[in-house]
Amino acid sequence: MNNMTALPKAETILSTAASVAASTIVVHSIARDLIPQALHQYLNSTAKKISTFFSSQLTVVIEEFDGLTSNQMFHAANVYLGSNLSASKRRIKVNKPEKEKELAVTIDTDQELVDVFKGVKLRWILASSHIENHLPSNKKSNGGAFSKSELRYFELSFHKKHRNMVLSSYLPYILQKAKAIREEKKTLKLHTIDYNGTDYWGSISFDHPANFDTIAMDPEMKEMLIKDLDQFISRKEFYRRVGKAWKRGYLLYGPPGTGKSSLVAAMANYLKFDVYDLDLKEVQCNSDLRRLLIGTGNRSILVVEDIDRSFESKEDDKVTLSGLLNFIDGLWSSCGDERILVFTTNYKDQLDPVLLRPGRMDIHLHLSYCSFDGFKTLASNYLHIEEHQLFDEIEQLLEKVQTTPAEVAGELMKIADAELTLQGLIKFLQNKVRPVML
């Protein structure tokens, strides 16, 4: 007779396992309902501390806010991790900012992401906890004096021997990488004066198509400008070392229609800088001017068009030239980085000399009438041609007449056929050489 205890049947094992699992779920549900949330969080926190004590892992906590101040490191991590999400992730967060073109993709709560930096594995997880904010009695919601809100934070875990590398190399790398991602996806804004706004500025998307390839200007001047812009944005440490505000001033002058506004747009598109259009005739007083200038953002171009006419009808209590210059040289220049200031005028000789001194307008660019090089740029843009048998005649005519790039562009837009278009431009230029007698 076999004295060995009979093994339970498979059905019995499965039934028992299912019963235990169900009981565990019930107990967990009851505990979640009966144990206060604060105690529940405390128990979880204590368990994590015990686990951390015996673990070789180090966890860095990066909260969304430091008091009332937004944490730059949190938002940089959010951008960086959003760009590293793999297709295997089961949940992601997607939103569409109101004034942006592209969707913003970020990691969702409780989703783990593993990153590798210099051969080291780093585990990220976005967590959240509820906090209770006390509200004044006049702001009570739903009959209570407390309003629940969410506190989000990242937990970054790695072996503790890599602590110095993470703090000195990895996290700064994320800050730099997130900045590059934002700039690449950035939707440029055109800001105009709006006294209904909190900082007197309103904005719309800036979608001007101008770029340095399409601008009809002297090739050498264009190359010089591009090099100057590149040097400006690369010299942050230089400006700090010499004790100067990180700003650059450009004066664009020349006849109407020579492309001053288009050049500003090309500069903005090249640098990925927002544009602030400051119409001084809309500014009510010097104190408003101060608020407007302080309200401009970093990496931006402040444009004052027709500066020679901006103070013609100003009253004594309105904005003054001295007020503008004081703010540019003083307060405004010290409250931000990577600022470009552009003045435009049709008549440089009518400007007050104080506007032209170095440190205010560092570079003076004369945008003149259309040259043959400028015409070829326009012909390439509008007609998609690089050479044509009529070009020689057009070159000779351009040497005899003064016509603006805007006028030439207007002629090139009239007819789709390149041959007929160039013939029409020749007639237009000939009429400028020999005006039709009435």
C-alpha positions as CSV (number, residue, x, y, z in Angstrom):
1,M,0.0,0.0,0.0
2,N,1.3,3.4,-1.0
3,N,1.8,5.6,2.2
4,M,2.7,8.8,0.2
5,T,0.2,11.6,0.6
6,A,-1.7,12.1,-2.6
7,L,-0.9,15.3,-4.5
8,P,-3.8,17.7,-5.0
9,K,-5.4,17.8,-8.3
10,A,-4.6,20.5,-10.8
11,E,-8.2,21.8,-10.6
12,T,-7.8,22.2,-6.8
13,I,-4.5,24.2,-7.2
14,L,-6.0,26.5,-9.8
15,S,-9.1,27.1,-7.7
16,T,-7.1,27.9,-4.6
17,A,-4.8,30.3,-6.5
18,A,-7.8,32.1,-7.9
19,S,-9.4,32.3,-4.5
20,V,-6.2,33.8,-3.0
21,A,-5.8,36.3,-5.9
22,A,-9.4,37.4,-5.5
23,S,-9.0,37.7,-1.7
24,T,-5.9,39.8,-2.3
25,I,-7.7,42.2,-4.6
26,V,-10.6,42.5,-2.2
27,V,-8.2,43.2,0.7
28,H,-6.3,45.8,-1.4
29,S,-9.6,47.4,-2.4
30,I,-10.8,47.6,1.2
31,A,-7.5,48.9,2.4
32,R,-7.5,51.6,-0.3
33,D,-11.0,52.7,0.7
34,L,-10.6,52.5,4.4
35,I,-7.0,53.7,4.9
36,P,-6.8,57.5,4.6
37,Q,-4.9,58.7,1.5
38,A,-2.3,60.5,3.6
39,L,-1.6,57.3,5.6
40,H,-1.5,55.3,2.3
41,Q,1.1,57.7,0.9
42,Y,3.0,57.6,4.2
43,L,3.1,53.8,4.1
44,N,4.3,53.8,0.5
45,S,6.9,56.4,1.3
46,T,8.2,54.3,4.2
47,A,8.3,51.2,2.1
48,K,10.4,53.0,-0.5
49,K,12.8,54.3,2.1
50,I,13.3,50.8,3.5
51,S,13.9,49.5,0.0
52,T,16.3,52.3,-0.8
53,F,18.3,51.7,2.4
54,F,19.1,48.1,1.3
55,S,19.5,49.0,-2.4
56,S,22.5,50.0,-4.4
57,Q,20.3,52.3,-6.5
58,L,20.1,56.1,-6.0
59,T,16.9,57.9,-6.9
60,V,16.9,61.6,-7.9
61,V,13.5,63.3,-7.5
62,I,12.7,66.2,-9.9
63,E,9.5,67.9,-8.9
64,E,7.5,70.1,-11.3
65,F,7.6,73.1,-9.0
66,D,9.9,74.4,-6.3
67,G,7.4,76.2,-4.2
68,L,5.6,78.5,-6.6
69,T,8.5,78.5,-9.1
70,S,8.4,76.2,-12.1
71,N,11.3,73.7,-12.2
72,Q,13.3,74.1,-15.4
73,M,14.8,70.7,-15.0
74,F,11.4,69.0,-14.8
75,H,10.2,70.6,-18.0
76,A,13.5,69.9,-19.8
77,A,13.2,66.2,-18.8
78,N,9.6,66.2,-20.0
79,V,10.7,67.4,-23.5
80,Y,13.7,65.1,-23.6
81,L,11.9,62.0,-22.6
82,G,9.0,62.8,-25.0
83,S,11.4,62.8,-27.9
84,N,12.8,59.3,-26.8
85,L,9.5,57.4,-26.5
86,S,9.7,54.1,-28.3
87,A,6.8,52.6,-30.3
88,S,6.5,49.9,-27.6
89,K,5.1,52.2,-25.1
90,R,1.5,51.4,-24.3
91,R,0.5,54.9,-23.1
92,I,1.7,58.4,-24.1
93,K,0.4,61.9,-23.6
94,V,-0.3,64.1,-26.5
95,N,-1.5,67.7,-26.5
96,K,-1.7,70.6,-28.9
97,P,-0.6,74.0,-27.5
98,E,-2.9,76.7,-28.8
99,K,-0.3,78.7,-30.7
100,E,2.0,75.9,-31.8
101,K,1.9,73.9,-35.0
102,E,3.1,70.5,-33.8
103,L,1.7,68.1,-31.3
104,A,3.6,67.8,-28.0
105,V,4.2,64.2,-27.0
106,T,5.3,63.4,-23.5
107,I,5.6,60.4,-21.2
108,D,2.5,59.5,-19.2
109,T,2.2,58.9,-15.4
110,D,3.6,55.6,-14.1
111,Q,5.3,54.7,-17.4
112,E,8.9,53.7,-17.1
113,L,11.5,54.7,-19.7
114,V,15.1,53.5,-19.7
115,D,17.7,55.8,-21.1
116,V,21.4,55.0,-21.7
117,F,24.1,57.7,-21.3
118,K,27.8,56.9,-21.5
119,G,27.0,53.3,-21.2
120,V,25.0,53.8,-18.0
121,K,21.3,52.7,-17.7
122,L,19.1,55.3,-16.2
123,R,15.5,54.6,-15.3
124,W,12.8,57.3,-15.5
125,I,9.3,57.2,-14.2
126,L,6.8,60.1,-14.0
127,A,4.8,59.9,-10.7
128,S,2.2,62.1,-9.1
129,S,0.6,62.6,-5.7
130,H,-2.3,64.6,-4.6
131,I,-1.8,67.6,-2.3
132,E,-4.4,69.7,-0.5
133,N,-4.2,73.4,-0.8
134,H,-6.0,75.6,1.7
135,L,-8.2,78.2,0.1
136,P,-9.5,81.4,1.6
137,S,-13.1,81.3,2.7
138,N,-14.3,83.4,-0.2
139,K,-12.9,80.8,-2.6
140,K,-14.3,77.6,-1.1
141,S,-15.2,75.0,-3.7
142,N,-18.1,72.5,-3.3
143,G,-18.7,73.6,0.2
144,G,-15.2,72.8,1.4
145,A,-12.2,74.8,2.4
146,F,-9.7,72.6,0.6
147,S,-9.0,72.0,-3.1
148,K,-7.1,69.0,-4.2
149,S,-4.4,69.4,-6.9
150,E,-1.7,67.2,-8.4
151,L,2.0,67.3,-7.8
152,R,4.0,65.7,-10.6
153,Y,7.6,64.6,-10.3
154,F,10.1,62.5,-12.0
155,E,12.0,59.7,-10.3
156,L,15.4,59.0,-11.9
157,S,17.1,55.8,-10.7
158,F,20.6,54.6,-11.3
159,H,23.5,52.9,-9.5
160,K,24.7,55.2,-6.8
161,K,28.3,55.0,-8.0
162,H,27.2,57.1,-11.0
163,R,26.0,59.9,-8.9
164,N,28.6,62.5,-9.9
165,M,28.3,61.7,-13.6
166,V,24.5,62.1,-13.5
167,L,24.6,65.4,-11.7
168,S,27.6,66.9,-13.5
169,S,27.1,65.5,-17.1
170,Y,23.7,63.8,-17.6
171,L,21.3,66.4,-16.3
172,P,23.1,69.3,-17.9
173,Y,23.0,67.3,-21.2
174,I,19.3,67.0,-20.9
175,L,18.9,70.7,-20.3
176,Q,20.9,71.4,-23.5
177,K,19.2,68.7,-25.5
178,A,15.7,69.9,-24.5
179,K,16.6,73.5,-25.5
180,A,17.7,72.2,-29.0
181,I,14.4,70.2,-29.3
182,R,12.3,73.2,-28.4
183,E,14.2,75.4,-30.9
184,E,13.8,72.9,-33.7
185,K,10.0,72.6,-33.1
186,K,9.5,76.2,-32.2
187,T,6.7,78.2,-33.8
188,L,7.9,81.7,-34.2
189,K,5.6,84.5,-32.9
190,L,5.0,88.0,-34.1
191,H,4.3,90.2,-31.1
192,T,2.5,93.5,-31.4
193,I,1.3,96.1,-28.8
194,D,-1.9,95.0,-27.0
195,Y,-2.8,97.0,-23.9
196,N,-5.3,94.2,-23.0
197,G,-2.4,91.8,-22.4
198,T,-0.7,91.2,-19.1
199,D,2.6,92.6,-20.5
200,Y,1.1,94.9,-23.2
201,W,2.0,92.4,-25.9
202,G,-0.3,90.2,-28.0
203,S,1.0,87.5,-30.4
204,I,0.2,85.5,-33.5
205,S,2.1,82.9,-35.4
206,F,4.9,84.3,-37.5
207,D,4.9,82.4,-40.8
208,H,6.8,84.7,-43.1
209,P,8.5,82.7,-45.9
210,A,11.6,85.0,-46.3
211,N,15.0,83.5,-45.8
212,F,18.5,84.3,-46.9
213,D,18.3,82.2,-50.0
214,T,15.3,84.3,-51.3
215,I,16.5,87.8,-50.2
216,A,17.5,89.9,-53.2
217,M,20.5,91.8,-51.6
218,D,24.2,92.2,-52.3
219,P,25.8,88.8,-51.9
220,E,28.8,90.1,-50.0
221,M,26.6,92.1,-47.6
222,K,24.4,89.0,-47.1
223,E,27.5,86.8,-46.3
224,M,28.8,89.5,-43.8
225,L,25.4,89.6,-42.1
226,I,25.1,85.9,-41.7
227,K,28.6,85.7,-40.2
228,D,27.8,88.5,-37.8
229,L,24.6,86.8,-36.6
230,D,26.5,83.5,-36.2
231,Q,29.2,85.2,-34.2
232,F,26.7,87.0,-32.0
233,I,24.8,83.9,-30.9
234,S,28.0,82.0,-30.1
235,R,29.5,84.6,-27.8
236,K,27.5,84.3,-24.6
237,E,30.6,83.8,-22.5
238,F,32.4,86.7,-24.2
239,Y,29.6,89.2,-23.4
240,R,29.6,88.1,-19.8
241,R,33.4,88.2,-19.5
242,V,33.5,91.8,-20.8
243,G,30.5,92.9,-18.8
244,K,28.2,93.8,-21.7
245,A,24.6,92.9,-22.3
246,W,24.1,90.1,-24.8
247,K,22.5,92.3,-27.5
248,R,23.2,93.5,-31.0
249,G,21.9,96.5,-32.9
250,Y,21.3,96.7,-36.7
251,L,20.3,99.8,-38.7
252,L,18.6,99.0,-42.1
253,Y,18.3,102.0,-44.3
254,G,17.4,102.6,-47.9
255,P,14.5,103.6,-50.2
256,P,11.1,102.1,-49.7
257,G,10.6,98.7,-51.3
258,T,14.3,97.6,-50.9
259,G,13.4,94.7,-48.6
260,K,14.0,96.0,-45.1
261,S,11.0,94.1,-43.6
262,S,11.8,91.0,-45.5
263,L,15.3,91.0,-44.3
264,V,14.0,91.2,-40.7
265,A,11.9,88.1,-41.4
266,A,14.9,86.3,-42.9
267,M,16.9,87.1,-39.8
268,A,14.1,85.8,-37.5
269,N,13.7,82.6,-39.5
270,Y,17.5,82.0,-39.6
271,L,17.9,82.5,-35.8
272,K,14.5,81.0,-34.8
273,F,13.9,84.3,-32.9
274,D,10.5,85.8,-32.1
275,V,9.8,89.2,-33.5
276,Y,8.5,92.1,-31.4
277,D,7.1,94.9,-33.6
278,L,7.3,98.1,-31.5
279,D,5.3,100.9,-33.1
280,L,6.3,103.9,-30.9
281,K,3.3,105.9,-32.0
282,E,1.1,103.5,-30.1
283,V,3.1,103.8,-26.9
284,Q,1.4,106.1,-24.5
285,C,4.2,107.1,-22.2
286,N,7.8,106.3,-21.1
287,S,6.5,104.0,-18.3
288,D,4.5,102.0,-20.8
289,L,7.6,101.8,-23.0
290,R,9.6,100.4,-20.0
291,R,6.9,97.7,-19.4
292,L,6.9,96.8,-23.1
293,L,10.6,96.4,-23.3
294,I,10.8,94.3,-20.1
295,G,8.0,92.1,-21.5
296,T,10.0,91.0,-24.5
297,G,11.5,87.5,-24.3
298,N,15.0,86.2,-24.8
299,R,16.1,85.1,-28.2
300,S,14.0,87.8,-29.9
301,I,14.2,90.6,-32.4
302,L,12.8,94.0,-31.4
303,V,11.9,96.0,-34.5
304,V,11.3,99.8,-34.6
305,E,10.3,100.6,-38.2
306,D,10.7,104.1,-39.6
307,I,12.6,105.4,-36.6
308,D,13.0,108.8,-38.2
309,R,9.3,109.4,-38.1
310,S,8.5,107.8,-34.8
311,F,8.8,111.0,-32.8
312,E,7.4,113.5,-35.2
313,S,4.0,114.0,-33.4
314,K,5.0,113.0,-29.9
315,E,3.7,115.3,-27.1
316,D,5.7,116.2,-24.1
317,D,4.2,113.5,-21.9
318,K,4.5,110.8,-24.6
319,V,7.5,108.5,-25.2
320,T,10.7,110.4,-26.0
321,L,13.8,109.5,-27.9
322,S,15.9,109.9,-24.7
323,G,13.5,107.6,-22.9
324,L,13.9,104.9,-25.6
325,L,17.7,105.2,-25.6
326,N,17.9,105.1,-21.8
327,F,15.9,101.9,-21.7
328,I,17.9,100.3,-24.5
329,D,21.2,101.1,-22.8
330,G,20.1,100.5,-19.3
331,L,17.2,98.5,-17.7
332,W,16.0,96.6,-20.8
333,S,19.4,95.5,-21.9
334,S,20.2,93.9,-18.6
335,C,17.0,91.9,-18.1
336,G,17.4,89.3,-20.9
337,D,19.8,87.5,-23.2
338,E,20.2,87.1,-27.0
339,R,18.3,90.3,-27.9
340,I,18.6,91.8,-31.4
341,L,17.4,95.4,-32.0
342,V,16.6,96.5,-35.5
343,F,15.9,100.1,-36.5
344,T,14.7,100.8,-40.1
345,T,14.6,104.1,-41.9
346,N,14.2,105.4,-45.5
347,Y,16.4,108.4,-44.7
348,K,19.5,107.8,-42.6
349,D,20.7,111.4,-42.9
350,Q,17.6,112.5,-41.0
351,L,18.4,110.4,-37.9
352,D,19.6,111.9,-34.6
353,P,23.3,111.1,-34.4
354,V,22.9,109.7,-30.9
355,L,21.0,106.7,-32.5
356,L,24.0,105.8,-34.6
357,R,26.7,105.4,-32.0
358,P,28.4,102.0,-31.5
359,G,26.6,99.9,-28.9
360,R,23.2,101.0,-30.2
361,M,23.4,100.3,-33.9
362,D,26.5,98.1,-34.3
363,I,25.9,97.3,-38.0
364,H,24.6,99.7,-40.7
365,L,23.2,97.9,-43.7
366,H,22.3,100.0,-46.8
367,L,19.6,98.2,-48.8
368,S,19.7,99.8,-52.2
369,Y,18.0,99.4,-55.6
370,C,17.9,96.1,-57.4
371,S,21.2,94.9,-58.8
372,F,21.7,92.2,-61.4
373,D,22.7,89.7,-58.7
374,G,19.5,90.6,-56.8
375,F,17.4,90.1,-60.0
376,K,19.0,86.6,-60.6
377,T,17.9,85.7,-57.0
378,L,14.4,86.8,-57.7
379,A,14.3,85.1,-61.1
380,S,15.4,81.8,-59.5
381,N,12.7,82.2,-56.8
382,Y,9.8,83.3,-59.0
383,L,10.6,81.7,-62.4
384,H,12.9,78.8,-61.4
385,I,15.5,79.8,-64.0
386,E,19.2,80.4,-63.5
387,E,20.0,81.6,-67.0
388,H,18.1,83.0,-70.0
389,Q,19.0,84.7,-73.3
390,L,17.3,87.9,-72.1
391,F,19.4,88.3,-69.0
392,D,22.1,90.3,-70.7
393,E,19.6,93.0,-71.8
394,I,18.1,93.1,-68.3
395,E,21.6,93.5,-66.8
396,Q,22.3,96.5,-69.0
397,L,18.9,98.1,-68.1
398,L,19.5,97.6,-64.4
399,E,22.7,99.5,-64.7
400,K,20.8,102.5,-66.1
401,V,17.7,102.7,-63.9
402,Q,16.8,102.7,-60.2
403,T,14.2,100.1,-59.5
404,T,13.5,98.3,-56.2
405,P,13.5,94.6,-55.6
406,A,9.8,94.9,-54.8
407,E,9.1,96.4,-58.2
408,V,11.0,93.7,-60.0
409,A,9.3,91.0,-58.0
410,G,5.9,92.6,-58.9
411,E,6.8,92.2,-62.6
412,L,8.0,88.6,-62.2
413,M,4.7,87.6,-60.6
414,K,2.4,88.8,-63.5
415,I,2.7,85.9,-66.0
416,A,3.5,82.2,-65.4
417,D,5.5,81.9,-68.7
418,A,9.2,82.8,-68.1
419,E,9.8,84.2,-71.6
420,L,6.8,86.5,-71.5
421,T,7.5,87.5,-67.9
422,L,11.1,88.6,-68.8
423,Q,9.9,90.5,-71.9
424,G,7.4,92.3,-69.6
425,L,10.2,93.2,-67.2
426,I,12.3,94.6,-70.0
427,K,9.4,96.8,-71.1
428,F,9.0,98.0,-67.5
429,L,12.7,98.9,-67.2
430,Q,12.7,100.6,-70.7
431,N,9.9,102.8,-69.6
432,K,12.0,103.9,-66.6
433,V,14.8,104.7,-68.9
434,R,12.6,106.6,-71.4
435,P,9.5,107.7,-69.6
436,V,6.5,107.7,-71.8
437,M,5.6,111.3,-72.7
438,L,1.9,112.2,-72.1
